[in-house]
């Protein structure tokens, strides 16, 4: 979703010639949280030409002095809001802790018990490995491949699996839930961590082998190094069969429906009956439809499953189990897990403090109960109303934009407009809160609480499998600093925690808000029209609604964008992957373009004032540049490049702005500037 832009005060007037001078700045009102009108001008580096590096122009001074806390993989706009959200959640917990037990509601009691159990480190140390003993014994007792498959499919345990199993929404019938099976099996974030020969990636792989050895040692295994080698070899073999990230993004390729009987026939070497035996999914005598992802990998993985000794699967599942539950076990397990996943992969030198981890735990497992309290304290109704008006203007801008497109036929435009008219925004918090009455929390059983949470979620999903889809359900909690577009619902969701400065500030200049939260909301709306979201109708059905000529034209333009991003090299030898990040890059560009149109709509034909020498359009671009302010550790940046569909933050700013004509006029960007693109090479989409 994101990144940053900024510009030179000396260049501010270059793109705003007009017959009349701009109006005077309005009298001061309530002060914005950043600067006097919403932008941290002290964070800019005005020695950088905007056309040479707009991200650094906006954020260069900040970047030179910003310090990443030792317990974080990065710092910046998103990370700072996450820290604020955690601080607020801690304040909520402090109030719960101060209440007499008999004054707590049922949900408050669950929140407090889950929190207190996790915070009781002395009890966790005293219990040792006892809470995991029965599970580890079950893994150690696996005798046959059928036993292995059964445990892989068990919703009671997180012990690794060759296949992912979930209840989702049917992409071709979004009113129905679906059973989804896809390839899985990797302990590291992506197949390329196992396969690339880049020296830094090889070092990560060696560190992963140390992690495997350490976890097997901690489980009591003999000859752990040799056994870890076999587990790593197994995961490398899995990685070779898995699809690349760019292919996993292809919605139509990832949709391969077949009956359960047909799945068994397609991959007979895997014990599918055993895999499903603990799931409670009604298989309808084998006629239950399964939506299969990475379909060509499924049978190949089954062959690998059959030829891998049970002993190797036992070791693999032991490590995966300990990885899953390490945060709730004694410190030596937690530290060993963090040494790889926290330090090697994300560069952090220390864990978050226990209280921070505890409130995240509440957000993970009782998120809507916690979120209901959060929005009551920290999300005023006027913020929701103002954001909803901004969304309405963005949708108007999309409507105008679609009607004016020269590269799209009237036939496709009609369907695109229908999709905009059916679009649904969800802002702040859900209208209906989740019922946690079937989730049991026991104060002194932390591991059990985590397992019961997984079972609670699974039972809820399976219990409604053949019921109508709840399209108003949220997939993020209100304290989450993020947002998403749901193609089967044609909706965007913006939790309360992201709707604050620098993304949204009711006291900031409108130009900044449109450049910040406007571009981010525009980004999420644009996912309905990116290379994959555009394959879904306004009703959320995975079904082509484009003419062949329009799709061909669109694909040619997006191919140009992918090639632009392929040239960016955030780390030596590691380039941004244009195809893997294409959907997000399209949404960044489209969201920026549409938000600028929406800002102009908001002016109602009136000229924007000049503030501190910056025109309205310059302030708009400064807003998006500031949003993507980010400084990452090298390990976290490497993980982003190899396993994330989002480009690194600074390239989200540089890559989007250089394709927008108004950015050139706003900052007087000329040929010879580093990020100048000739007009014919600028990608024009929405």
TORFI-31512 format. One record per residue (C-alpha): residue in one letter; x, y negated, z. Coordinates in steps of 0.05 Angstrom, whole numbers. Layout:
! residues N
(A, (X, Y, Z)) ...
! end
This chain:
! residues 686
(X, (0, 0, 0)) (X, (51, -57, 9)) (X, (112, -105, 8)) (X, (137, -177, 6)) (X, (147, -243, -34)) (X, (170, -316, -22)) (X, (192, -381, -55)) (X, (233, -445, -56)) (X, (204, -510, -30)) (X, (242, -546, -85)) (X, (206, -504, -137)) (X, (137, -509, -107)) (X, (109, -561, -154)) (X, (137, -530, -217)) (X, (76, -490, -235)) (X, (20, -536, -215)) (X, (17, -594, -264)) (X, (-53, -624, -260)) (X, (-90, -686, -279)) (X, (-101, -706, -207)) (X, (-56, -699, -146)) (X, (-72, -643, -97)) (X, (-116, -661, -39)) (X, (-83, -679, 27)) (X, (-72, -623, 77)) (X, (-132, -613, 123)) (X, (-127, -637, 195)) (X, (-96, -586, 240)) (X, (-141, -533, 270)) (X, (-125, -474, 315)) (X, (-52, -455, 304)) (X, (-36, -394, 263)) (X, (5, -339, 296)) (X, (62, -348, 247)) (X, (86, -419, 232)) (X, (34, -473, 228)) (X, (-6, -441, 171)) (X, (12, -367, 171)) (X, (82, -358, 143)) (X, (147, -353, 182)) (X, (186, -404, 143)) (X, (248, -393, 186)) (X, (252, -322, 159)) (X, (263, -346, 88)) (X, (331, -351, 54)) (X, (323, -410, 7)) (X, (394, -400, -19)) (X, (366, -342, -59)) (X, (331, -359, -124)) (X, (260, -330, -124)) (X, (272, -300, -193)) (X, (336, -266, -171)) (X, (306, -232, -110)) (X, (238, -255, -87)) (X, (237, -206, -28)) (X, (302, -235, -1)) (X, (278, -306, -15)) (X, (219, -293, 30)) (X, (252, -249, 83)) (X, (328, -257, 76)) (X, (341, -298, 139)) (X, (297, -252, 179)) (X, (332, -190, 151)) (X, (401, -216, 170)) (X, (382, -222, 243)) (X, (329, -168, 252)) (X, (349, -112, 298)) (X, (317, -44, 293)) (X, (302, -18, 363)) (X, (338, 48, 378)) (X, (272, 85, 385)) (X, (247, 62, 316)) (X, (265, 82, 245)) (X, (252, 11, 222)) (X, (225, -57, 239)) (X, (180, -105, 202)) (X, (108, -125, 194)) (X, (77, -56, 198)) (X, (124, -33, 253)) (X, (113, -95, 295)) (X, (38, -87, 292)) (X, (45, -13, 311)) (X, (84, -35, 373)) (X, (30, -86, 389)) (X, (-23, -32, 381)) (X, (15, 14, 427)) (X, (21, -42, 479)) (X, (-54, -53, 477)) (X, (-68, 22, 483)) (X, (-22, 23, 545)) (X, (-63, -34, 575)) (X, (-127, 7, 564)) (X, (-95, 67, 598)) (X, (-72, 24, 656)) (X, (-145, 4, 667)) (X, (-167, 77, 664)) (X, (-114, 95, 715)) (X, (-138, 42, 763)) (X, (-210, 67, 763)) (X, (-236, 115, 816)) (X, (-247, 184, 785)) (X, (-321, 183, 800)) (X, (-328, 119, 760)) (X, (-299, 148, 696)) (X, (-343, 168, 638)) (X, (-334, 238, 609)) (X, (-291, 212, 552)) (X, (-251, 168, 599)) (X, (-237, 228, 644)) (X, (-212, 267, 584)) (X, (-168, 210, 562)) (X, (-138, 203, 631)) (X, (-127, 278, 641)) (X, (-94, 285, 573)) (X, (-50, 225, 589)) (X, (-32, 246, 660)) (X, (-15, 317, 640)) (X, (33, 294, 587)) (X, (65, 241, 632)) (X, (78, 293, 687)) (X, (148, 311, 663)) (X, (166, 345, 729)) (X, (109, 394, 721)) (X, (127, 407, 648)) (X, (199, 423, 668)) (X, (175, 467, 725)) (X, (130, 507, 678)) (X, (188, 519, 630)) (X, (169, 561, 570)) (X, (112, 594, 608)) (X, (56, 557, 570)) (X, (84, 583, 504)) (X, (102, 652, 529)) (X, (41, 689, 503)) (X, (45, 656, 435)) (X, (119, 671, 428)) (X, (106, 743, 449)) (X, (53, 749, 395)) (X, (103, 724, 343)) (X, (157, 770, 369)) (X, (107, 828, 365)) (X, (91, 820, 291)) (X, (101, 888, 259)) (X, (72, 884, 189)) (X, (62, 833, 134)) (X, (-13, 835, 149)) (X, (3, 814, 221)) (X, (45, 756, 194)) (X, (-10, 733, 146)) (X, (-62, 736, 202)) (X, (-20, 691, 247)) (X, (-6, 643, 190)) (X, (-80, 632, 181)) (X, (-97, 626, 255)) (X, (-127, 557, 273)) (X, (-107, 570, 345)) (X, (-33, 565, 330)) (X, (15, 520, 292)) (X, (69, 570, 275)) (X, (83, 554, 202)) (X, (50, 583, 141)) (X, (66, 598, 69)) (X, (-1, 568, 50)) (X, (-39, 508, 74)) (X, (-113, 519, 91)) (X, (-163, 463, 103)) (X, (-235, 444, 97)) (X, (-240, 385, 50)) (X, (-289, 352, 2)) (X, (-301, 382, -66)) (X, (-272, 333, -117)) (X, (-323, 354, -169)) (X, (-381, 356, -121)) (X, (-367, 303, -68)) (X, (-432, 318, -32)) (X, (-405, 386, -12)) (X, (-348, 409, 32)) (X, (-296, 456, 4)) (X, (-245, 507, 27)) (X, (-177, 487, 2)) (X, (-114, 529, -4)) (X, (-48, 501, -27)) (X, (25, 518, -26)) (X, (62, 501, 39)) (X, (119, 533, 78)) (X, (173, 479, 83)) (X, (201, 453, 149)) (X, (232, 392, 117)) (X, (189, 337, 84)) (X, (198, 356, 11)) (X, (228, 409, -35)) (X, (284, 362, -57)) (X, (315, 365, 13)) (X, (330, 438, -3)) (X, (350, 431, -76)) (X, (388, 367, -90)) (X, (464, 367, -90)) (X, (469, 293, -70)) (X, (523, 293, -15)) (X, (479, 258, 36)) (X, (422, 306, 23)) (X, (470, 365, 31)) (X, (489, 337, 100)) (X, (415, 335, 119)) (X, (408, 408, 97)) (X, (468, 427, 140)) (X, (438, 391, 199)) (X, (373, 429, 188)) (X, (411, 494, 193)) (X, (438, 470, 260)) (X, (367, 455, 282)) (X, (344, 525, 261)) (X, (402, 556, 299)) (X, (388, 515, 362)) (X, (314, 532, 363)) (X, (328, 606, 354)) (X, (380, 602, 410)) (X, (329, 568, 456)) (X, (279, 623, 440)) (X, (328, 675, 466)) (X, (346, 704, 398)) (X, (412, 740, 391)) (X, (460, 723, 333)) (X, (421, 659, 320)) (X, (469, 630, 267)) (X, (461, 689, 220)) (X, (386, 691, 230)) (X, (382, 616, 217)) (X, (418, 626, 151)) (X, (364, 675, 130)) (X, (308, 627, 150)) (X, (341, 571, 110)) (X, (350, 617, 50)) (X, (275, 634, 55)) (X, (256, 561, 55)) (X, (302, 546, -3)) (X, (267, 602, -42)) (X, (200, 571, -24)) (X, (224, 502, -46)) (X, (243, 529, -114)) (X, (172, 553, -125)) (X, (137, 490, -100)) (X, (114, 435, -147)) (X, (149, 368, -152)) (X, (117, 310, -116)) (X, (97, 277, -182)) (X, (58, 339, -201)) (X, (25, 346, -133)) (X, (-5, 276, -146)) (X, (-43, 300, -207)) (X, (-115, 307, -183)) (X, (-139, 350, -241)) (X, (-78, 396, -237)) (X, (-88, 405, -162)) (X, (-160, 426, -173)) (X, (-163, 500, -191)) (X, (-228, 530, -165)) (X, (-236, 605, -159)) (X, (-274, 654, -116)) (X, (-240, 687, -57)) (X, (-241, 752, -97)) (X, (-206, 718, -155)) (X, (-153, 688, -108)) (X, (-138, 757, -81)) (X, (-131, 783, -152)) (X, (-87, 725, -173)) (X, (-38, 734, -115)) (X, (-47, 807, -92)) (X, (19, 811, -55)) (X, (-7, 767, 1)) (X, (-55, 794, 55)) (X, (-111, 745, 43)) (X, (-163, 783, 84)) (X, (-116, 780, 144)) (X, (-101, 706, 131)) (X, (-174, 688, 135)) (X, (-192, 736, 192)) (X, (-188, 686, 249)) (X, (-216, 626, 211)) (X, (-291, 641, 219)) (X, (-300, 617, 147)) (X, (-359, 655, 116)) (X, (-329, 685, 53)) (X, (-396, 708, 24)) (X, (-373, 777, 3)) (X, (-314, 746, -33)) (X, (-356, 697, -72)) (X, (-337, 636, -30)) (X, (-305, 584, -76)) (X, (-234, 565, -59)) (X, (-202, 502, -88)) (X, (-129, 520, -102)) (X, (-73, 469, -106)) (X, (-5, 483, -137)) (X, (-40, 541, -171)) (X, (20, 567, -210)) (X, (61, 570, -145)) (X, (9, 610, -107)) (X, (23, 679, -139)) (X, (98, 668, -139)) (X, (98, 652, -65)) (X, (57, 716, -54)) (X, (113, 756, -87)) (X, (164, 722, -43)) (X, (121, 737, 18)) (X, (119, 811, 2)) (X, (194, 819, -8)) (X, (214, 780, 54)) (X, (227, 824, 115)) (X, (179, 816, 174)) (X, (239, 801, 219)) (X, (255, 739, 178)) (X, (182, 716, 181)) (X, (184, 725, 257)) (X, (245, 679, 262)) (X, (214, 629, 214)) (X, (149, 626, 254)) (X, (186, 622, 320)) (X, (223, 560, 297)) (X, (160, 529, 267)) (X, (121, 542, 331)) (X, (175, 511, 375)) (X, (178, 451, 328)) (X, (102, 442, 334)) (X, (100, 445, 410)) (X, (169, 417, 427)) (X, (140, 349, 450)) (X, (98, 386, 503)) (X, (154, 433, 527)) (X, (214, 420, 572)) (X, (264, 367, 552)) (X, (315, 413, 520)) (X, (264, 435, 467)) (X, (240, 364, 456)) (X, (311, 338, 450)) (X, (332, 392, 400)) (X, (271, 376, 358)) (X, (285, 301, 360)) (X, (358, 310, 343)) (X, (338, 332, 273)) (X, (269, 302, 259)) (X, (281, 237, 298)) (X, (355, 224, 287)) (X, (377, 259, 223)) (X, (313, 247, 183)) (X, (295, 178, 209)) (X, (358, 151, 240)) (X, (331, 138, 310)) (X, (381, 143, 366)) (X, (330, 152, 422)) (X, (259, 175, 433)) (X, (202, 127, 444)) (X, (189, 118, 518)) (X, (143, 170, 548)) (X, (85, 121, 556)) (X, (87, 103, 482)) (X, (86, 175, 462)) (X, (29, 188, 511)) (X, (-17, 135, 482)) (X, (-2, 161, 412)) (X, (-23, 229, 437)) (X, (-90, 201, 459)) (X, (-98, 168, 392)) (X, (-82, 234, 357)) (X, (-129, 278, 397)) (X, (-184, 232, 424)) (X, (-176, 177, 374)) (X, (-248, 153, 367)) (X, (-261, 156, 442)) (X, (-198, 114, 452)) (X, (-214, 71, 391)) (X, (-283, 53, 417)) (X, (-251, 20, 478)) (X, (-197, -12, 434)) (X, (-244, -49, 388)) (X, (-286, -73, 446)) (X, (-225, -108, 474)) (X, (-185, -128, 413)) (X, (-228, -136, 351)) (X, (-277, -194, 354)) (X, (-339, -194, 310)) (X, (-318, -258, 275)) (X, (-255, -223, 248)) (X, (-297, -168, 218)) (X, (-344, -219, 186)) (X, (-287, -259, 155)) (X, (-254, -197, 126)) (X, (-320, -173, 97)) (X, (-327, -239, 61)) (X, (-257, -233, 34)) (X, (-274, -162, 9)) (X, (-336, -190, -26)) (X, (-293, -241, -63)) (X, (-244, -187, -83)) (X, (-300, -146, -112)) (X, (-325, -207, -150)) (X, (-255, -217, -177)) (X, (-252, -145, -200)) (X, (-319, -153, -235)) (X, (-295, -215, -272)) (X, (-229, -183, -288)) (X, (-259, -120, -318)) (X, (-306, -161, -361)) (X, (-247, -201, -389)) (X, (-200, -142, -405)) (X, (-178, -142, -477)) (X, (-149, -72, -477)) (X, (-212, -35, -452)) (X, (-273, -19, -493)) (X, (-344, -40, -474)) (X, (-362, 32, -462)) (X, (-309, 43, -410)) (X, (-319, -27, -380)) (X, (-391, -9, -366)) (X, (-370, 52, -325)) (X, (-316, 12, -289)) (X, (-367, -40, -269)) (X, (-413, 15, -243)) (X, (-356, 40, -201)) (X, (-344, -29, -171)) (X, (-418, -37, -156)) (X, (-419, 31, -120)) (X, (-356, 15, -80)) (X, (-362, 19, -3)) (X, (-317, -18, 46)) (X, (-310, 4, 119)) (X, (-279, -49, 163)) (X, (-253, -45, 235)) (X, (-287, 16, 263)) (X, (-339, 70, 246)) (X, (-413, 58, 257)) (X, (-419, 126, 290)) (X, (-368, 151, 340)) (X, (-345, 223, 343)) (X, (-373, 270, 396)) (X, (-318, 303, 437)) (X, (-363, 342, 484)) (X, (-338, 409, 456)) (X, (-265, 391, 469)) (X, (-240, 414, 536)) (X, (-181, 378, 568)) (X, (-146, 408, 628)) (X, (-100, 361, 668)) (X, (-43, 411, 678)) (X, (-46, 449, 613)) (X, (-13, 405, 561)) (X, (2, 459, 509)) (X, (-68, 486, 518)) (X, (-97, 417, 507)) (X, (-61, 411, 440)) (X, (-84, 481, 419)) (X, (-155, 468, 440)) (X, (-155, 403, 401)) (X, (-135, 440, 338)) (X, (-189, 492, 350)) (X, (-240, 438, 365)) (X, (-226, 402, 299)) (X, (-226, 468, 261)) (X, (-292, 491, 291)) (X, (-323, 424, 274)) (X, (-299, 430, 201)) (X, (-321, 502, 192)) (X, (-387, 490, 227)) (X, (-409, 440, 175)) (X, (-378, 475, 115)) (X, (-445, 487, 81)) (X, (-477, 422, 104)) (X, (-481, 355, 67)) (X, (-417, 314, 70)) (X, (-413, 258, 122)) (X, (-388, 203, 77)) (X, (-384, 152, 133)) (X, (-333, 193, 172)) (X, (-266, 159, 184)) (X, (-198, 193, 173)) (X, (-161, 140, 212)) (X, (-172, 113, 282)) (X, (-183, 39, 299)) (X, (-114, 30, 332)) (X, (-79, 53, 267)) (X, (-38, 3, 227)) (X, (-55, 29, 158)) (X, (-113, 36, 108)) (X, (-136, 83, 54)) (X, (-180, 94, -7)) (X, (-222, 158, -10)) (X, (-234, 178, -84)) (X, (-293, 226, -70)) (X, (-328, 171, -31)) (X, (-305, 111, -73)) (X, (-292, 75, -8)) (X, (-236, 38, 29)) (X, (-225, 40, 104)) (X, (-188, -14, 142)) (X, (-178, 1, 217)) (X, (-180, -57, 266)) (X, (-106, -54, 283)) (X, (-83, -76, 214)) (X, (-131, -135, 212)) (X, (-85, -183, 248)) (X, (-25, -227, 232)) (X, (15, -224, 187)) (X, (-38, -185, 148)) (X, (-98, -225, 172)) (X, (-102, -286, 216)) (X, (-169, -323, 221)) (X, (-129, -386, 237)) (X, (-81, -380, 177)) (X, (-86, -415, 111)) (X, (-134, -379, 63)) (X, (-79, -373, 10)) (X, (-36, -334, 58)) (X, (-93, -288, 79)) (X, (-110, -274, 7)) (X, (-37, -260, -9)) (X, (-30, -216, 53)) (X, (-93, -176, 72)) (X, (-126, -195, 6)) (X, (-71, -162, -34)) (X, (-70, -102, 13)) (X, (-146, -93, 8)) (X, (-140, -105, -67)) (X, (-88, -50, -67)) (X, (-135, -1, -35)) (X, (-193, -19, -82)) (X, (-144, -11, -140)) (X, (-132, 61, -121)) (X, (-200, 73, -152)) (X, (-169, 51, -218)) (X, (-98, 78, -212)) (X, (-72, 136, -254)) (X, (-107, 187, -209)) (X, (-164, 148, -176)) (X, (-187, 127, -245)) (X, (-203, 201, -258)) (X, (-262, 196, -209)) (X, (-330, 166, -225)) (X, (-365, 114, -182)) (X, (-402, 172, -148)) (X, (-334, 203, -130)) (X, (-336, 260, -181)) (X, (-270, 283, -212)) (X, (-293, 273, -283)) (X, (-268, 232, -342)) (X, (-307, 168, -355)) (X, (-258, 136, -403)) (X, (-257, 136, -479)) (X, (-196, 173, -505)) (X, (-169, 109, -535)) (X, (-175, 71, -470)) (X, (-141, 125, -430)) (X, (-85, 128, -481)) (X, (-76, 53, -476)) (X, (-77, 55, -400)) (X, (-27, 112, -397)) (X, (21, 75, -443)) (X, (20, 15, -397)) (X, (30, 56, -334)) (X, (87, 93, -367)) (X, (122, 26, -375)) (X, (112, 12, -301)) (X, (140, 80, -281)) (X, (202, 67, -323)) (X, (212, -1, -289)) (X, (213, 32, -221)) (X, (259, 88, -244)) (X, (314, 34, -251)) (X, (312, 14, -177)) (X, (366, 46, -134)) (X, (355, 35, -59)) (X, (412, 82, -40)) (X, (473, 102, -81)) (X, (452, 159, -127)) (X, (379, 158, -105)) (X, (331, 120, -149)) (X, (258, 104, -137)) (X, (216, 158, -171)) (X, (172, 121, -219)) (X, (124, 179, -233)) (X, (118, 201, -160)) (X, (104, 130, -136)) (X, (63, 109, -197)) (X, (-6, 107, -163)) (X, (20, 62, -107)) (X, (58, 17, -155)) (X, (-4, 9, -198)) (X, (-44, -9, -136)) (X, (8, -59, -113)) (X, (8, -94, -180)) (X, (-68, -92, -189)) (X, (-81, -112, -117)) (X, (-36, -172, -123)) (X, (-68, -195, -188)) (X, (-139, -186, -163)) (X, (-125, -220, -96)) (X, (-99, -281, -134)) (X, (-164, -283, -174)) (X, (-204, -276, -110)) (X, (-165, -333, -77)) (X, (-184, -377, -136)) (X, (-257, -357, -129)) (X, (-253, -377, -55)) (X, (-232, -448, -75)) (X, (-299, -460, -109)) (X, (-266, -502, -163)) (X, (-230, -547, -114)) (X, (-154, -556, -117)) (X, (-114, -525, -61)) (X, (-76, -573, -15)) (X, (0, -573, -12)) (X, (27, -551, 56)) (X, (100, -565, 75)) (X, (115, -573, 1)) (X, (84, -506, -19)) (X, (26, -502, -68)) (X, (-32, -455, -55)) (X, (-7, -404, -105)) (X, (63, -405, -75)) (X, (33, -394, -6)) (X, (-7, -336, -35)) (X, (57, -302, -59)) (X, (93, -318, 6)) (X, (36, -281, 42)) (X, (47, -216, 5)) (X, (123, -222, 11)) (X, (118, -230, 86)) (X, (71, -170, 93)) (X, (124, -124, 64)) (X, (180, -149, 110)) (X, (216, -85, 129)) (X, (284, -62, 151)) (X, (295, 13, 151)) (X, (349, 59, 176)) (X, (385, 97, 121)) (X, (356, 165, 141)) (X, (286, 138, 140)) (X, (298, 104, 73)) (X, (324, 169, 44)) (X, (263, 207, 69)) (X, (218, 153, 38)) (X, (253, 160, -30)) (X, (251, 236, -30)) (X, (183, 252, 0)) (X, (137, 191, -2)) (X, (91, 167, -57)) (X, (104, 95, -36)) (X, (164, 56, -61)) (X, (210, 25, -9)) (X, (182, -40, 16)) (X, (227, -90, -19)) (X, (214, -58, -87)) (X, (139, -62, -76)) (X, (149, -138, -74)) (X, (201, -144, -129)) (X, (167, -94, -175)) (X, (97, -123, -170)) (X, (112, -198, -174)) (X, (156, -194, -236)) (X, (96, -167, -275)) (X, (50, -225, -256)) (X, (53, -287, -301)) (X, (30, -334, -246)) (X, (90, -316, -203)) (X, (136, -342, -259)) (X, (100, -409, -262)) (X, (93, -415, -187)) (X, (169, -409, -175)) (X, (196, -432, -242)) (X, (227, -364, -257)) (X, (267, -367, -322)) (X, (305, -321, -370)) (X, (371, -304, -338)) (X, (341, -294, -269)) (X, (354, -223, -245)) (X, (281, -201, -241)) (X, (257, -240, -301)) (X, (217, -197, -350)) (X, (200, -222, -420)) (X, (125, -230, -427)) (X, (119, -170, -474)) (X, (151, -125, -421)) (X, (105, -146, -364)) (X, (54, -92, -349)) (X, (-17, -118, -352)) (X, (-70, -73, -321)) (X, (-127, -102, -281)) 
! end
